[in-house]
Amino acid sequence: KNGRRRLWSNESGIMAGRTAKVHSGTVHFDTAPYRKAMVDFKMMAEYNLLKYKCPPNMYVVPTSSPLIWEGAMFLHHGLYKDGIFKFTVHIPSSHPSGECPKVFLPKDVFHPQVDMGTGEVNISSHFNSEMRRQHDVHIYHLLEFVRNMFFNITVDNAVNPTAAELFRSDKRGFEEKVKWCVAVCGRVATSKDIKDGHSIKLLEDKWNAKVMNAAKRHIFDEKIHQTSPKGLSWVEEGTYGPFTKYK
């Protein structure tokens, strides 16, 4: 009716209705729902990899958008010792074949590879298009790069020329700026001004053994009573490819 046809297919015993427009004998499907499903699938695969590949002392969760993840990083040695840095990862829907995801730190982070105006980490110079064509680049690779840049500071392709010049010419002055940035970012990380309910919330409160031990017992008791997993997996480990296992 009115140039539209209702097409039906029987897939896995489910009648899936799809609407198509007919122009000059050509059938054009509305693929938007399928594209969204594929994006969600890829994000689940990426997040699943973090169970095994997430860098130490890093915690990452998706926000209300599956394409924006938020994380917190704790540094325990090096020039940025005692640093607590929250960050966000912005993932393009075309990942992994499209443009490189972006990572943003607080603007107060003083580092040659962090833009002081936007807080964006200079990811693209390391994960350039040629490198991404030749290798599978996952989100955990970007997180490893972000963590390692605080321990192995380089000034090549610096996006903060002030920090790069200070690191080259005045190490003591650079260390003083780093101490200042660690203090400021620690206060920002524990700020209670959080708009997204899915965000990581860090508390300034000191360790409360009574509360923490109760939470730990609850987690371990839950694991002990869990039965062996049943059903099929969404993704084959380390890939984006779905697989099916028949009993």
PyMOL commands that set and color helices and strands:
alter all, ss='L'
color gray80, all
select helices_A, chain A and resi 32-53+129-134+139-148+161-169+171-189+209-225
alter helices_A, ss='H'
color red, helices_A
select strands_A, chain A and resi 4-11+14-23+26-29+58-62+68-74+84-90+102-104
alter strands_A, ss='S'
color yellow, strands_A
deselect
rebuild
show_as cartoon
